[in-house]
Amino acid sequence: MRAARLRQWLRAKDPGLVVLKRALRVTLATCLAFYFSLYVLDDAQMATFASFGCIAFGAFSEVNGEPWQRTKTYAVGLLAGIVLVTLGTALAINTWAAVAGMFVVGFLIAYAGVGGPRVVAVANGLQLLYILPSFPPYLPEALGSRLIGLIFAVGLLAIADRVLWPPPVPTPFRHRLAEAIRAVRDRLLTLVGDRQPQAQSDGAAGLRLSDIPPLQRPTGPGRRDRAATHAATILRGVEGRVTALAELAHQDRAVLPHVDGGKLLEVTAQSLGESADALAGARDDGPDDPSRDPDSAPVEAALAHYVQRREALAARTEVDHDLPARLRSAVAAEELAIWTRDLAEATRIMQGDPVREPRARSIAEPFWYANRSTPWLWLMRLRGHLTPRSVFFQNAIRLAIGLAAARLIAGVLDLSHGFWMLLATLTLMRTSVATTRAAVVPAFLGTVAGGLVAGSVLALAGGNSVVYEVALPFVMAFALIAGPLLGLAVGQAAFTLLVAMLFAQMAPVSWRLAEVRVFDVVLGGLLGAVVGLLVWPRGAQGEMRRTTKRTLDAAANDLESTVRSLTDRDGASSHQQDTASVAARFLMLTDSTYAQYRSELRSAPDPVDWLGVLGLTHEVVRGGEALRRTHGTAGTLPWPGVAAELQGFGSGTADQLRGIGVLLSRKDSGDAAANITASSVDSWISTSDGREVVRRAIDPAAAVRALDLWGWLSGVAFDGRRVTAELSKAPTRDEG
């Protein structure tokens, strides 16, 4: 009966027994490497690095993904580990060399997290591989044994990963994206009448960071990851346009585009389906299968044809009360086609197909990354986050200071097992004071409890190594299971007992070893808490508001510059490219800050709908990209009155964005929200110039440009009012 309850509890806590299987897999690899190195080869240094090599990549790292991705992670991690062990061995010559190395290496490994979740997943393991050899005794002659032990350990882990209960392969992001695209496509087909109405679903909801496992988030600097992130952003825009068309149709079915517009929507839906099929892997019909290469050319042709005609709207000679809604419908259909065209191109890049995009000159261009080399993209990512406003930079500095300080204290105090102190600093320091505080207390309690158990075992068993040899596999398996399933306190207690079992077999020990372990962990945890308190203590929670405000300001500047460039070529800003690049860079920082923000513990829920705010900034920056791409070489509008109205509308909308940024940084958000307004320019349609624009008289291309710009500004202003309304409902913030 008890066994049945245990199995039921285990399956509830560990669906698929993933944690249990991983614990057994890592335990077998570790024990085999440790026992062979120590008892067959009689090499304590090899045994130390064999065991901690397995712990570094089996317990301190999260290796996930498809089989080839996991093997690649082990291989790259091994190469990096060889460098780190060699460097740590060389710099252990004295305390100051080790401290300097700890700061530099600690910063570089942590900062390398800008390379994506797979780098972040192994960062703590790599830090451990440098910490371990950087302590006395200084044994450069033991480097060979250390490296052989590391290679042996990682090799066994990589083999066990393939043959012993391999971890399940998570749903690839491209499949999630394909499902989301199909959901949006189905809504569009329902709208044009090809399908029966179905329950509406948020197609892009499954692409939110909070719904995607960290290791599956496409946040790397490579072309495919950038294209995946770009595609998810585009899909949000596509879904927004479909929603806008649905709302307009709900008000009056007649406002939907007619004739060519219906054809445009059909072609758009077909292109969405092709992109989804390509991402889902529907390539079973050979190289000629159309799903292999989503083609944006039909959308481009249908869009050009629709823009030239718009027959239903052009035939009107009088302005009626439905005309603004009809114009919005037409603009939404055009924007939908533009975003769908770009989604097809992003899909091609994700698939690794030949890129059609010309080489971009600036990151403000939509596919600037498409023809760049991987090293160049890595350099761009590293440079982009080399700022105190980047949470990656903040985390790297915070951790480097903590590890260097811990190494200095351990060297000055000549702690016999000082690396435990650094290990505590590494594992207990979080990205904010709140999260560090939440981890330190249970870790201290667990360490004390584990120290008492370890001390008792060491005192009773003494030098009888058989006890430790037999107990080690069971203790290690429990330690690897305890953390994920039973909490930090139990995991820390089990890990304290585990390290006692390891060291008891390599050198004579007494119960005082447990005392040393407890002292070092407490000292390291306290040091990490102090450093966290002094260095960016609020983590991403504090940075989120500052970075978002600066992003909204940059987006407002870019919006005004875009409006000027598309209405008055002679008076256009000469810094258009600069404002676009600045906005794109701040948008990147905001997205990465939000990714960390989602992972931090908070004492109370944040009342701000950050997804809504981020969606608004994406709409401004990416929407401006699409407009400049379509109309960027156009001249001055031939209707000065319309140009002035649009510029005024743009200035009012930009001020609205800046007001939202100020609102995010103020305590009295409810009162301040009432002061944020956005102007409206529907009245321009009733003017004589407005009627000429509607009929596309004088200059049809310029008329379409004016309508597209008006539609974009109307959408931004509408979403801005919605965000402002949400902020006005938020309770007063407590900055303390």
N, C-alpha and C positions, 0 to 999 in steps of 0.2 A: 504493500500500500504506500509506504513512504517512498519507495523507488518510483512508483507511478507518479506521485506528486512531484518528485524531483524532476522527472522527465518533462512533466507538464509545465513546471515553472521555468525550466531551462529553455524549452521551445518558445515559451511566451517572451522571455527576456532576450533570447538569441534565435530569431527565426532562421531556419536553415542550418542552425548550429555553426554559423560562420566563425564566431569567436572561438568556440571549442575546437574546431578543426584547425584553425590557425595556431592556437596555443599548442596543440599536440604536434603540429608540423614543425614549429619553431623549437619546441622542446627536444624533439628527436634530433634535429640538425645540431643544436647547441651541445647536447650531451655527447653525441658522436664525435664532434670536433674537439670538445674539451677532454674527454676520456682518452681519445687517441693521442692527442698532443701531450697530455700529462703522464699517462700511465704506460703508453707504448714507446713514445719518443723521449719521455722524461725531460720535457722542455717547458718550464713554467711560463716563460715569456710567450711562447707560441700558444700555450693553453689560455693565457690571459686574453690575448688578442683574438683567439678563435672564439672564445665564449662571448666576449664583449662585441665582437664583430657581428655575431648572430643577434645579440641583444640590440645593437644599433639599428640593424635593418629589419629585425623581426618584431621588436617591441617598441622602439622609439620612432619607427618609420611606418608609413602606411603605403604599402606597395599594392596598387590596384590597377584594374583595367583589363584589356585583352591580354592573352598569354604572351604575345610578342612584345607588348608594351611593358609587362612586368619583367620579362627577361632583360629587356633593354635598360630598364631602371636599375636592376641589379648590376648590370655590366658597367654602366656609367657611374653608378655609386661606388663600385669597386675601384675604378680608376681614380675617382676623386679621393676615396679613402686612402689609397696608396700614397698620394701626394700629401695628405693631411698627416698621416702617421709618420712619414719621413720628416716633414717639417716640424711636427711636434717633438720628435726625438732629437732633432738638431737643436731646437730652441730651449730644450730642458737644461742647457748648460748652466744657466743661472736664472734667478727669479725675474730680473728685469727683462731679459730676453724673452722669457716665457710670457710675462705680462704684456709686453708689446705685441708679441705674436697672437696672444689671446684676443686683444682688442681688434687687431686687423683681420684675423681669420674669422672671429665672431661676427664682425660687421659684414664681411664679404659673403659669408654663407647666408646670413639672414637677409641681406639685401638682394641676394640672388633669387629670393622669392618672387621678385617681379617677373621671373621667367615662367610663372604659372603654378598651378596647384601641385604638379608632380615634383617640382623642386621644393616647394614648401613641405610636402609630405615626408621628404627624407632629410630635411634640414637639421632636425634635432639629432638624428643618427649620425650625420656628418660632424656636427659639433662634438659629439661624444668621442668620435675617432680622433679628434685633435686633442681633446681634454685629456684622454687616457695616457698618451705618451709624454705629455708636457710636464710631468712631475718627476722629481728625483726617485730613484737614482738615475744619473745621467749615464745611459748605456748605449752609445752609438753602435757598439759592436753587436748589440742584440737586434738591430734593425732587420736583419734578414729573417730571424725567427718571427718577429712581429708581423712582417709582411706575409710570410708563408701562412701563419695562423689566420690572418685576415682573409687571404685568398681562399684558403681551405673553407672557412666559415661561409663566406658569401657564395662560393661555388655550391656547397651543400644546400644552402637556402634556395638558390635558383633551381636546383634539381628537384628538391622537395616541393617547391612551388608548382612544378609541372606534374609530378607523379603522385604526391600524397594529398588527397582531398583538395584539389585546386580550388581556389576561391571562385565564386560565381562571377561571371562577366556582367558588369552593370549595363543598363540600357545606354547605348551611345547617345551623345547629344544630338547627332545628326538624325537619329530615329525620333527623338523627342521633337525636334524641329519639324520633321516630316509630318508627324501627327498634328502638330499645331497648324501647319500650313493647310492640311486637308480640312481641318475644322473651319478655318476662315474661308477656304474655297467653297465648302458646302453652304455656308451662310450666304455667300455671294450667288451661288446657283439658285438658292431659294429665293433670293431677291429678284433675280431676272426671270423667275418663273419656270426654271427647268426642273425644280424639285418641290416636293410638298414641304410646307413650313415645318421646321423642327424646333425643338427646345434650343434656345440660344446658349452657346457655351463660350467661355473666355478662352479662345484658342491659344493666346500667348501666355496664359496663366502658368502653364506647365514649364515655361522657360524662365520663370523668376528664379533668382539665385536661391531663395529660401526653399525652393522645391527641388533643387538639383544637388546631388551629393557633391561635396567640395572638389573631389578629384575628377569629376566629370564636367566641371565648368570650363568652357573654352576661353581661358584668360591668358594663354601663352602668347609670346610675341611673334610666333610664326605666321605665315600667310593663312594657313587653314584655320587656325584658332581665331585670328583677326576676322577672317571672312565669316566664321560661325557667329561671332559676336555681332558683326555688322548685319548678318542675315536676321538675327533675333531682333535687333533694333528696327530693321526695315519692316519686319513682320508686324511689330507693334503699330507702325505707321499704316500699313495695309489694313490691319484690323480696325484702326481708328476711322479710316475712310469708308470701309464697309459699314461700320456702325453709323457714321454720319448719313450715308445713303439710306440706310434702313430707317433712321429717324425721320428723314425728309419724306420717305415713301409712306411712313405711317401717318404723317400729317396730310399728305396729298399724293396719291400714287402718280398723278399727272406730272409732278415735278421731276420725276426721274428722266434721264436722258432718253431721247427717242432715236429711232432709226439707227444712225451710225453709233450713237451712244450705246444702244443695246448690243450691237456687234462688238464694240470695244469691251464691254463688260464680259461678253462670252469669251473673247480671245484672252482677256485677263484671267478668267477662271481656268481656261485651258493651260495657260502658262504656269499658274499656281500648281495645278495638278502635275505638270511635268517636273517642276522643281521638287515636289514632295516625292514623286516616284524615284527620282534620281537619288535623293538623300536616303530613301528607304532601301535602296539597293536593288531596285527592279531592273536588273541588267542581264536577264537570262536569255535574251534573244540575239546575242552576239553584238558585234560592234556597230551594226546598223540600227540597233534598237534606239528609237527616239528618246527614250527615257535616259539614255546614257549622257545626253548633252542637252540640257534645257536651253532652248533657243529664245533669245529675247527679240529676235528680228520681227516675228509676227506682231508682237505687242507694239514695237516701234512703228511698224507700218500702219497698224490700226489707229494708233495714237495720232500719227501725222495726218491721216485721212480725216479723223474726227476733228482735230484742231482746225483744219482747213475749212470745214463745212459748218458744223453745228447748225444744221438747217432749221431745226425747230425753233431755235432762239433767234436766228438771223431774220426769219420771216416776219417777226413782230415789228410793227411800226409805232406802237404805243407802249408806254410803260404801264404795266398793271401791278396789282398788289402782290401777285405771285412771282414776279420777276426776280427779286432777290433770292428766293428759295430755288428757283430754276437755275439761276446762275451758280449758286452754291452747289447744287447737284451736278452741274456740268464741270465745275472746277474739281469737285471731289472725285468725279469719274476720271478726269485727267490725272490728278495726283495718284489715284489708285493704280492707274496704268504705269506711271513713272516709277512708283515704288516696286511694282511687280516686275518691271523690266530690270531694275537694280537687284531684286531678289534672285532673279535667274542668273545674273552675273556673279553674285556672291556664291550661289550654289555651285557654279562651275569652278570657282576658285577652291571651295571646300573639297570638291571632288578631285582636285589636282589636274583638271583639264587645262588645255592651253588658254592663256589669258588674252583677251582681245583688247583690253584697256591699254591706251597709250601710257607711257611712263609719266607719272604725275610729278609736278614740281613742288607740291606742298601737301602737308597732312590735312589741309582743309578740303582737298578734293576727295570724292567719295571712295575711290579705289586706289588711293595713293600707295598702298602696300602691295598691290598685285604684282608688280614687276620688280620688287626689291629682293635682294638676297637675304637669306636667314641671318648671317652675321650683322648686316646693316640694320635689320629689324630689331635684333637684340640690342644693338648699340642705341637705337632710338628709344627703346623701352628703358634702358638703364639711364640714359640722359634725361628722359622725361620725368623720372621719379627722383632725380638727384636734387631735391628741394626739401626744405624743412616742412613744407605743407603736405608731403607725401607720407602716408601711413607706413609704407614700406621703409622709407628712410628713417622715420621716427622709431619704428620697431628695431631696426638694425642698430641704430645708435644706442637705444635703451639696453638692448641685450649685450652689445659689445662693452658698454660701461660696466654692467653688472658682472659679466664674466671676468673682465680684467681686474675689477676690484676684488672679486672673490679669489682670483689667483694670487693677487698681491698679498691679501690677508693670510691665505694658506701658506705662502712662502715666508712671510715675516714671522708668523707664529710657528712655522715648521710643523704643520699638522701632518701626522703620519699617513693619514688617508685623506689628504686634502681634496682629491678629485671628487669625493662624495659631496663636498661643499659646493663645488662647481656644478655637479650633477643636480643638486637641489635647486641652485639658482636657475639652471637651464630649464628644469621641468616645472618649477613653480612660478616663475615670472610670467605674467600675462601682459596683455596690451594695455591694461588700465589698472588703476589702483583697486577698483571695485572687483574685477575678476581675479586679481592677485590675492586680495583679501579672502575671497570666497574659496580659493585653493589652499592657502597657507594653513588655516586652522585644521581642516581634516587631515592634511598631510602631516602636520605636527603630531596630532593625536595618533594617526596610524603608525608613524615612525616610532613613537614611544612604545606603543603596544607591540610592534614588531621587534623593537629592541629588547623588551622584557622577555619575549618568547625566545629570541635568538640567544640572549644571555643565558637563559636557563638551559637551552640545548647544548651550548658550548661548555657550560659548567658541568653538565652531567656526562656528555660524551667525551670531553677532554680531547686527547689526541687520537681517538679511535676513528680513523678516516673511513672505515667501512660504513659507519652510520651516515656520514655525509655523502658517500658515494651512492648509497641506496636511496637516501631521502631526496637528493638533488632533483631527479626528474619530476617527482611528485610536487615538490615545492615550486619548481619553475612553472609547471603546467598550471598550478593554482594561481601563481602570481600573474600569469598572463591572462587568466580568466577573470581574476578578481577585479582588476581595474575597470574594465568595460562593463561588467555585470553587477558588481557589488559596490562600486564607488571608489573614490580616491583614497579614503582612509584605509579601507581593507586592502586595496592594491598597494599602497605605500607600506603597510605592515608586512605583506607577503614579500615585497621586493627587498625589504630590510633583511628578512630571514634568508632570502635567496642569495644575496651577496655574502652573507656570513657563511653559507654553505660552500660557496665557491672559494673564498679565501682560506677557509679552514682546511681545504685539501691541498693548497699550494704552499702553505707555510704554517708553522706552529702558531696557534692563536689561543686566546683565553676569552672569558666572558667580557673582558674589557673592550673587545672588538665591537660589541653591540653598543657599548657606551660611547665609543668614538663615533660610530655611525649616527647615533641620535644627536650628539653634539654638532657634528658637521652639517647635518640636515637642518637643524634649527638655525644655525648660524647662516647657512646659505639661503634659507628661506627668508629670514629677516633681512638679509642684505638685498635680496631681490625686491622685497617689499619697499625698502627705503629708496632704492634706485627708481622703482616705479613711481613712488610718490614725488620724486624730484624731477623726473624726465618725462614730460608730456603725460601727466598723471591721468587725464581723462580719456586717453586713447582715441579711438575713432569717434566716440560719442561727442567729444569736444570739437574734434576736427570737422565733423560732418556739417555743422552749421556754418563754420567759417568758410570751408571749401565750397559749399553749395552757394553761399552768398556771392563769392568771387566768380563762380561759374555763371550765375544769373547775370551779374554785371557784365561779364565778357560776352554772354549771349545777347544781352541788350545792345551792346556796342556793335556786335556783328549784325544784328537785325537792322539797326539804323543804317549801317554801311551797305547792306544788301539792298535796302529800299532805295537809297540814293543811287546806287550803281544801276538799278533797273528802271529808274524813272528819269534821271538826268545824267546822261553820260558825261556831259561837259563838267558838271559839278560833282561827279562821283568822287568818293574818297580814294586818294592814292594809296591808302593803307588797307584796302579791302582784303587783300590776301593776309595781311598781318592780323587783322581782327578775327578772321576766320580761323587762322592757325592758333591764336591764343584761346579762342573759345573751344576748339577741338581738344587742345591740351588740358584745359581745365575740366572738360567733360570726362576725359580719361581719368584724371585724379579723383573726381567725384565718384565715378563708378567703382574704382578700387577702394576708396574710403567706405563706400556703402557695403561692399563685399565684406570688409572686416567688421563694420558696424553690426552686420547681421549675426556675426559669430560671438559678439561680446554680451556678457550678462548685464542686465540692467535691473536696478532696484524697483523701477516702475516703468510701465510701457510708455514709449515716447508718443505723444499725441500727434506728431507730424506724420502725414501720409507721404513718406519719402518716395515711394514709387510714383505717386502722382507728380511730385516736384521734379523727379528725374525724367519722367515722361515728357513734361513740359520743356525742359532744357533740350532733350533730344529732338523734340519737334521743332524747336527754333533752329538749332545748329544743323541738324540733318535736312530739315525742310529748306533752309537757306542754301545748303549744298545743291539740292535738287533744282531749285530755281536758277541758281547761277549756272548750273550745268546746262539747263535747257535754254536760257535766255542770256547767258553771260556776255555775248558779243553784240547785243542789241544796242541801239542808240537811244537818244532822248525821246521821251513820249511826245507825240505831236499835239497833246492836249495839256497845256500848262495848268489849267484848273484841276484836272484829274490828277496830274503829277503832284500838285500841291496838297490835294486832299489825301493822297496815299502817303506822302511824306509826313503829313500831320498825324495820320492814323498810325504810321510806323513809330513816330516819336512817342505817342501816347501809349502804345503797346510796350515799347521799350521801358518807359517809365513804370509801367505796371510790373514788368519783370524786376526792375530794381527795387520797387516797393515790396515785392514778395521777399527779396533778399534781405531787406531791412527788417521785415516782419519776422523772419526766422531768427534774427539776432536780438529781438526785443522780448522783454518779459510780458508787456501788456499787449499780447498779440490780438486779443479780441477787440480792443479799442482801436488799435492801429489799422486793422483790416478794413474798417469802415472808411478810411481815407484813401484806399487804393481803388481807383476807377480806371476804366479803359474807354477810350472814345469809340464812336461808331461812325462809319462813313457810308451807310446805306443811302443817305440823302443824295450822294453824288450821282446816283443812277437817274435821278429825276432831272438833272441838268441837261442842257443841250449837248455838251461834251460827253456826258454819260450815255446819252442815247446813241451817239455816234460810236462809242466804245462797244455798246451792246450789239449794235448792228455790224460792227467791225468795218465801219466806213473809214475812208482815207488810208488807213494802214492796218490791214487785218492782223499782221503779226504783232504789231504794237498793242492792238486791242486785246489779243489773247494774253500777252504779257501782263497787261494791267489787270485783267480778270484773274489770272493765276496769282499775282501778287496780292490782290484784294482777298481772294479765297484763303491764302496762307495766313495773312494777318488776321482774318476773321476767326480762323481756327485757333490760332495762338491766343487771341484775346478771349475767346470763349473758354479755353482750357485754363487760362490765367484766372478768370473769374471763378471757375470751379475750385481751383487750388486755394484762392483767397477765401472763398466761402468755407472750405474745410478748416483752414487755419483760424478763422474767426470763431469756430466752435471749440477750438482747443483750449484746455484750461491753462491758466497762467503757469509759466515755467518757473521752477525753482533752481536758480543757478548755484545755490550752495551745495 
